[in-house]
Amino acid sequence: MDILNALFRWLHILAGIIWIGMLFFFNWVNGPFAGTMDAETKKKVVPELMPRALYWFRWGAAWTWITGVLLLTIIFYHGGLLFEGGVGDWGRGGALIALTFLAPFAYDALQKSGLGKDPKVFGAVAFVLVAIVAFVMGTWGGFSYRAVNIHIGALFGSIMAFNVWFRIWPAQQSIIKAIKAGTAPDGALVSMAGTRSRHNVYMSAPLVWTMINQHTTTVPTALGIPAQYAFALLLLVIVVGWHVVWHLYKIAAKVKGF
Protein backbone atom coordinates (compact mmCIF):
# COMPACT_ATOMS: atom_id res chain seq x y z
CA MET A 1 0.00 0.00 0.00
CA ASP A 2 2.88 2.39 0.73
CA ILE A 3 4.32 1.70 -2.71
CA LEU A 4 0.95 2.23 -4.40
CA ASN A 5 0.41 5.39 -2.37
CA ALA A 6 3.72 6.85 -3.55
CA LEU A 7 3.21 5.74 -7.16
CA PHE A 8 -0.35 7.03 -7.52
CA ARG A 9 0.50 10.28 -5.72
CA TRP A 10 3.36 10.92 -8.14
CA LEU A 11 1.18 10.16 -11.17
CA HIS A 12 -1.66 12.24 -9.72
CA ILE A 13 0.53 15.30 -9.33
CA LEU A 14 2.14 14.84 -12.76
CA ALA A 15 -1.22 14.47 -14.51
CA GLY A 16 -2.62 17.38 -12.50
CA ILE A 17 0.18 19.67 -13.62
CA ILE A 18 -0.52 18.79 -17.24
CA TRP A 19 -4.26 19.31 -16.84
CA ILE A 20 -4.32 22.51 -14.80
CA GLY A 21 -1.38 23.93 -16.72
CA MET A 22 -3.33 23.58 -19.96
CA LEU A 23 -6.45 24.97 -18.26
CA PHE A 24 -4.56 28.12 -17.23
CA PHE A 25 -3.02 28.37 -20.71
CA PHE A 26 -6.46 28.32 -22.35
CA ASN A 27 -7.92 30.93 -20.01
CA TRP A 28 -5.06 33.31 -19.34
CA VAL A 29 -2.93 33.02 -22.48
CA ASN A 30 -4.80 31.55 -25.44
CA GLY A 31 -8.11 33.31 -24.71
CA PRO A 32 -6.72 36.87 -24.78
CA PHE A 33 -4.45 35.95 -27.73
CA ALA A 34 -7.33 34.52 -29.79
CA GLY A 35 -9.07 37.87 -29.58
CA THR A 36 -6.22 39.46 -31.54
CA MET A 37 -6.46 37.08 -34.54
CA ASP A 38 -8.42 37.85 -37.69
CA ALA A 39 -10.57 35.20 -39.40
CA GLU A 40 -7.84 33.99 -41.77
CA THR A 41 -5.28 33.66 -38.98
CA LYS A 42 -7.74 31.73 -36.84
CA LYS A 43 -8.45 29.43 -39.77
CA LYS A 44 -4.74 28.54 -39.93
CA VAL A 45 -3.83 28.55 -36.23
CA VAL A 46 -6.84 27.08 -34.40
CA PRO A 47 -7.12 23.73 -36.26
CA GLU A 48 -3.41 23.09 -35.65
CA LEU A 49 -3.03 24.43 -32.11
CA MET A 50 -6.26 23.48 -30.34
CA PRO A 51 -6.46 19.73 -31.07
CA ARG A 52 -2.90 19.33 -29.79
CA ALA A 53 -3.57 21.36 -26.65
CA LEU A 54 -6.91 19.68 -26.02
CA TYR A 55 -5.30 16.24 -26.25
CA TRP A 56 -3.09 16.95 -23.22
CA PHE A 57 -5.93 18.82 -21.54
CA ARG A 58 -8.49 16.03 -21.62
CA TRP A 59 -6.12 13.13 -20.90
CA GLY A 60 -4.48 15.07 -18.10
CA ALA A 61 -7.97 15.49 -16.63
CA ALA A 62 -8.77 11.79 -17.02
CA TRP A 63 -5.59 10.54 -15.35
CA THR A 64 -5.76 13.13 -12.58
CA TRP A 65 -9.28 11.95 -11.74
CA ILE A 66 -8.46 8.23 -11.97
CA THR A 67 -5.34 8.42 -9.80
CA GLY A 68 -7.17 10.73 -7.39
CA VAL A 69 -9.91 8.14 -6.85
CA LEU A 70 -7.27 5.44 -6.34
CA LEU A 71 -5.49 7.59 -3.75
CA LEU A 72 -8.79 8.35 -2.02
CA THR A 73 -9.50 4.63 -1.76
CA ILE A 74 -6.03 3.71 -0.47
CA ILE A 75 -5.55 6.55 2.02
CA PHE A 76 -9.03 7.27 3.34
CA TYR A 77 -11.14 4.16 2.84
CA HIS A 78 -8.53 1.44 3.24
CA GLY A 79 -6.29 3.58 5.47
CA GLY A 80 -9.02 4.42 7.98
CA LEU A 81 -8.78 8.20 7.75
CA LEU A 82 -12.37 8.86 6.71
CA PHE A 83 -13.88 9.38 10.17
CA GLU A 84 -12.78 11.53 13.07
CA GLY A 85 -11.05 9.14 15.47
CA GLY A 86 -11.05 6.37 12.88
CA VAL A 87 -14.55 5.08 13.72
CA GLY A 88 -17.85 6.12 12.16
CA ASP A 89 -21.08 5.15 10.45
CA TRP A 90 -20.32 3.73 7.01
CA GLY A 91 -23.98 4.01 6.04
CA ARG A 92 -23.80 7.78 6.38
CA GLY A 93 -20.27 7.84 5.01
CA GLY A 94 -21.27 5.85 1.95
CA ALA A 95 -24.17 8.20 1.23
CA LEU A 96 -21.87 11.22 1.38
CA ILE A 97 -19.26 9.52 -0.80
CA ALA A 98 -21.98 8.81 -3.38
CA LEU A 99 -23.06 12.46 -3.17
CA THR A 100 -19.48 13.51 -3.89
CA PHE A 101 -19.38 11.64 -7.18
CA LEU A 102 -22.94 12.49 -8.22
CA ALA A 103 -22.20 16.22 -7.84
CA PRO A 104 -21.35 16.75 -11.56
CA PHE A 105 -24.94 15.97 -12.54
CA ALA A 106 -26.36 18.36 -9.95
CA TYR A 107 -23.90 21.05 -11.07
CA ASP A 108 -24.79 20.51 -14.73
CA ALA A 109 -28.52 20.79 -14.04
CA LEU A 110 -28.00 23.92 -11.93
CA GLN A 111 -25.85 25.54 -14.61
CA LYS A 112 -28.49 24.84 -17.26
CA SER A 113 -31.26 26.28 -15.08
CA GLY A 114 -32.22 29.93 -14.78
CA LEU A 115 -29.76 30.31 -11.91
CA GLY A 116 -26.91 29.62 -14.33
CA LYS A 117 -27.60 32.73 -16.40
CA ASP A 118 -26.13 35.15 -13.85
CA PRO A 119 -22.52 34.25 -12.86
CA LYS A 120 -22.77 36.00 -9.48
CA VAL A 121 -26.03 34.31 -8.55
CA PHE A 122 -24.73 30.95 -9.71
CA GLY A 123 -21.50 31.39 -7.75
CA ALA A 124 -23.37 32.36 -4.58
CA VAL A 125 -25.76 29.40 -4.84
CA ALA A 126 -22.86 27.03 -5.59
CA PHE A 127 -20.94 28.26 -2.55
CA VAL A 128 -23.95 27.80 -0.25
CA LEU A 129 -24.46 24.26 -1.54
CA VAL A 130 -20.78 23.40 -1.02
CA ALA A 131 -20.94 24.87 2.50
CA ILE A 132 -23.97 22.70 3.29
CA VAL A 133 -22.23 19.57 1.99
CA ALA A 134 -19.07 20.35 4.01
CA PHE A 135 -21.17 21.00 7.14
CA VAL A 136 -23.06 17.72 6.74
CA MET A 137 -19.82 15.80 6.17
CA GLY A 138 -18.17 17.27 9.26
CA THR A 139 -21.14 16.99 11.62
CA TRP A 140 -23.73 14.39 10.57
CA GLY A 141 -21.20 12.27 8.64
CA GLY A 142 -18.46 12.45 11.28
CA PHE A 143 -15.77 12.99 8.63
CA SER A 144 -12.33 14.05 9.78
CA TYR A 145 -10.91 17.45 8.81
CA ARG A 146 -8.78 15.82 6.12
CA ALA A 147 -11.70 13.74 4.86
CA VAL A 148 -13.97 16.77 4.43
CA ASN A 149 -11.19 18.56 2.55
CA ILE A 150 -10.41 15.70 0.21
CA HIS A 151 -14.06 14.91 -0.54
CA ILE A 152 -14.85 18.52 -1.40
CA GLY A 153 -11.73 18.36 -3.56
CA ALA A 154 -13.02 15.16 -5.17
CA LEU A 155 -16.37 16.87 -5.70
CA PHE A 156 -14.70 19.80 -7.48
CA GLY A 157 -12.37 17.51 -9.41
CA SER A 158 -15.24 15.32 -10.58
CA ILE A 159 -17.20 18.35 -11.80
CA MET A 160 -14.11 19.66 -13.57
CA ALA A 161 -13.38 16.34 -15.29
CA PHE A 162 -17.05 16.09 -16.29
CA ASN A 163 -16.84 19.56 -17.83
CA VAL A 164 -13.72 18.63 -19.77
CA TRP A 165 -14.98 15.37 -21.27
CA PHE A 166 -18.70 15.97 -21.67
CA ARG A 167 -19.03 19.70 -22.24
CA ILE A 168 -15.78 21.43 -23.28
CA TRP A 169 -14.25 18.75 -25.52
CA PRO A 170 -17.43 17.99 -27.56
CA ALA A 171 -18.07 21.73 -27.99
CA GLN A 172 -14.50 22.44 -29.02
CA GLN A 173 -14.60 19.75 -31.69
CA SER A 174 -17.55 21.52 -33.34
CA ILE A 175 -15.95 24.94 -32.89
CA ILE A 176 -12.63 23.87 -34.42
CA LYS A 177 -14.32 22.19 -37.40
CA ALA A 178 -16.36 25.34 -38.08
CA ILE A 179 -13.30 27.60 -37.93
CA LYS A 180 -11.36 25.25 -40.22
CA ALA A 181 -14.23 25.37 -42.72
CA GLY A 182 -14.27 29.16 -42.57
CA THR A 183 -17.73 29.36 -41.03
CA ALA A 184 -18.85 31.00 -37.80
CA PRO A 185 -18.97 28.54 -34.86
CA ASP A 186 -22.18 28.12 -32.90
CA GLY A 187 -22.26 31.04 -30.47
CA ALA A 188 -24.08 29.00 -27.82
CA LEU A 189 -21.34 26.34 -27.90
CA VAL A 190 -18.61 28.96 -27.64
CA SER A 191 -20.31 30.59 -24.66
CA MET A 192 -20.98 27.28 -22.91
CA ALA A 193 -17.42 25.97 -23.38
CA GLY A 194 -15.99 29.27 -22.14
CA THR A 195 -18.24 29.31 -19.09
CA ARG A 196 -17.41 25.72 -18.11
CA SER A 197 -13.71 26.40 -18.59
CA ARG A 198 -13.88 29.47 -16.33
CA HIS A 199 -15.73 27.47 -13.70
CA ASN A 200 -12.92 24.91 -13.80
CA VAL A 201 -10.35 27.64 -13.22
CA TYR A 202 -12.26 28.91 -10.18
CA MET A 203 -12.57 25.41 -8.75
CA SER A 204 -8.88 24.66 -9.33
CA ALA A 205 -7.67 27.11 -6.66
CA PRO A 206 -9.44 25.52 -3.66
CA LEU A 207 -8.87 22.08 -5.22
CA VAL A 208 -5.11 22.52 -4.80
CA TRP A 209 -5.67 23.33 -1.10
CA THR A 210 -7.59 20.10 -0.62
CA MET A 211 -4.75 18.16 -2.24
CA ILE A 212 -2.31 19.40 0.43
CA ASN A 213 -4.76 18.74 3.29
CA GLN A 214 -2.20 16.65 5.21
CA HIS A 215 -0.05 19.75 5.62
CA THR A 216 -2.88 22.01 6.83
CA THR A 217 -4.19 19.99 9.79
CA THR A 218 -2.77 22.34 12.44
CA VAL A 219 -4.19 25.51 10.86
CA PRO A 220 -7.77 25.22 12.24
CA THR A 221 -6.37 24.74 15.77
CA ALA A 222 -4.05 27.70 15.33
CA LEU A 223 -7.06 29.80 14.34
CA GLY A 224 -9.07 28.56 17.32
CA ILE A 225 -11.61 26.63 15.23
CA PRO A 226 -13.13 23.61 17.08
CA ALA A 227 -12.26 20.27 15.49
CA GLN A 228 -15.88 19.53 14.60
CA TYR A 229 -16.06 22.76 12.58
CA ALA A 230 -12.56 22.68 11.10
CA PHE A 231 -14.16 22.46 7.66
CA ALA A 232 -14.95 26.19 8.02
CA LEU A 233 -11.32 26.84 7.10
CA LEU A 234 -11.94 25.22 3.70
CA LEU A 235 -14.90 27.53 3.09
CA LEU A 236 -12.64 30.50 3.79
CA VAL A 237 -10.05 29.09 1.39
CA ILE A 238 -12.71 28.75 -1.33
CA VAL A 239 -13.68 32.42 -0.98
CA VAL A 240 -10.05 33.57 -0.98
CA GLY A 241 -9.17 31.25 -3.87
CA TRP A 242 -12.03 32.52 -6.00
CA HIS A 243 -11.01 36.11 -5.27
CA VAL A 244 -7.41 35.37 -6.29
CA VAL A 245 -8.57 33.78 -9.57
CA TRP A 246 -10.76 36.82 -10.28
CA HIS A 247 -7.70 39.06 -9.95
CA LEU A 248 -5.60 36.77 -12.15
CA TYR A 249 -8.21 37.05 -14.91
CA LYS A 250 -7.91 40.83 -14.70
CA ILE A 251 -4.12 40.59 -14.96
CA ALA A 252 -4.33 38.17 -17.90
CA ALA A 253 -6.45 40.64 -19.87
CA LYS A 254 -3.74 43.30 -19.51
CA VAL A 255 -0.75 41.20 -20.58
CA LYS A 256 0.21 42.15 -24.15
CA GLY A 257 2.46 40.71 -26.83
CA PHE A 258 5.35 42.58 -28.38
JOBEL-V707354 format. One record per residue. RES is the residue in one letter. OMEGA is omega in radians with two decimals (999 if undefined). D_CENTER is the distance of its C-alpha to the mean C-alpha in whole Angstrom. Layout:
RES OMEGA D_CENTER
RES OMEGA D_CENTER
This chain:
M 3.11 27
D 3.12 27
I 3.13 27
L 3.10 24
N -3.13 22
A -3.11 23
L -3.10 22
F 3.11 19
R 3.11 18
W 3.14 19
L 3.13 18
H -3.13 14
I 3.14 14
L 3.13 16
A 3.14 14
G 3.10 11
I 3.12 13
I -3.08 14
W -3.05 10
I 3.06 9
G 3.10 13
M 3.11 13
L 3.12 10
F 3.10 12
F -3.13 15
F -3.00 15
N -3.02 14
W 3.12 16
V -3.06 19
N -3.13 19
G 3.11 19
P 3.13 22
F -3.10 24
A 3.13 24
G -3.14 25
T -3.08 28
M 3.01 29
D -3.04 32
A -3.12 32
E 3.11 34
T 3.10 32
K -3.12 29
K 3.13 31
K -3.00 31
V -3.00 28
V -3.12 25
P 3.12 26
E -3.07 27
L -2.96 24
M 3.12 21
P 3.10 21
R -3.11 22
A -3.11 18
L 3.06 17
Y -3.14 18
W -3.13 16
F -3.04 13
R 3.13 13
W 3.00 15
G 3.10 13
A -3.09 10
A -3.08 12
W 3.03 14
T -3.13 11
W -3.11 10
I -3.13 14
T 3.08 15
G 3.10 12
V 3.11 14
L 3.09 17
L 3.12 17
L -3.14 16
T -3.09 19
I -2.99 21
I -3.00 21
F -3.11 20
Y 3.10 22
H -3.07 25
G 3.05 25
G -3.12 25
L -3.06 23
L -3.03 21
F 3.03 24
E -3.10 26
G 3.08 29
G -3.10 28
V 3.13 29
G -3.11 28
D -3.11 28
W 3.04 26
G 3.08 27
R -3.14 25
G 3.14 22
G 3.11 22
A -3.14 22
L 3.06 19
I 3.10 17
A 3.11 18
L 3.13 16
T -3.04 13
F 3.01 13
L -3.09 14
A 3.14 12
P -3.12 11
F 3.06 14
A 3.10 15
Y -3.09 12
D 3.13 13
A 3.13 17
L -3.13 16
Q 3.13 15
K -3.13 18
S 3.11 20
G 3.13 22
L -3.11 20
G -3.09 17
K 3.14 20
D -3.09 20
P -3.11 17
K 3.11 18
V 3.14 19
F 3.14 16
G -3.14 14
A 3.13 17
V 3.13 17
A 3.14 13
F 3.13 14
V 3.14 17
L 3.11 16
V 3.12 13
A 3.12 16
I 3.14 18
V 3.13 16
A 3.12 16
F -3.14 20
V 3.11 21
M -3.06 19
G -3.10 21
T -3.11 24
W -3.10 25
G -3.13 23
G -3.14 24
F 3.05 21
S 3.09 22
Y -3.12 20
R -3.11 18
A 3.09 17
V 3.14 16
N -3.02 13
I 3.12 12
H 2.99 12
I 3.06 10
G 3.11 8
A 3.08 8
L 3.10 8
F -3.10 4
G 3.12 4
S 3.08 7
I -3.12 6
M 3.12 4
A 3.07 7
F 3.12 9
N -3.11 9
V -2.98 10
W -3.00 13
F 3.10 14
R -3.05 14
I -3.08 13
W 3.09 15
P 3.13 18
A -3.11 19
Q 3.09 19
Q 3.12 21
S -3.13 24
I -3.12 23
I 3.13 24
K 3.13 27
A 3.14 28
I 3.12 28
K 3.14 30
A 3.13 33
G 3.12 33
T -3.13 32
A 3.09 30
P 3.12 26
D -3.09 25
G -3.14 24
A 3.11 22
L 3.12 20
V 3.14 20
S -3.11 19
M -3.13 16
A 3.12 15
G 3.13 15
T -3.12 13
R 3.11 10
S 3.09 10
R 3.09 10
H 3.12 8
N 3.12 5
V -3.14 7
Y 3.13 7
M -3.07 4
S -3.10 5
A 3.08 8
P 3.11 8
L 3.13 6
V 3.09 9
W -3.12 11
T 3.14 11
M -3.13 12
I -3.02 15
N -3.13 16
Q -3.07 19
H -3.10 20
T -3.03 20
T -3.11 22
T -3.07 25
V 3.12 23
P 3.13 23
T 3.13 27
A 3.13 28
L 3.12 27
G 3.14 29
I 3.11 26
P -3.06 28
A -3.09 26
Q -3.11 25
Y -3.13 23
A 3.13 22
F 3.12 18
A 3.10 19
L 3.12 18
L 3.12 15
L 3.07 15
L 3.13 17
V 3.12 14
I -3.13 12
V -3.14 14
V 3.14 15
G 3.12 12
W 3.12 12
H 3.11 15
V 3.13 15
V 3.11 13
W 3.10 15
H 3.14 18
L 3.04 17
Y 3.13 17
K 3.12 20
I -3.11 21
A -3.12 20
A -3.09 22
K -3.13 25
V -3.07 25
K 3.02 28
G -3.14 29
F 999 33
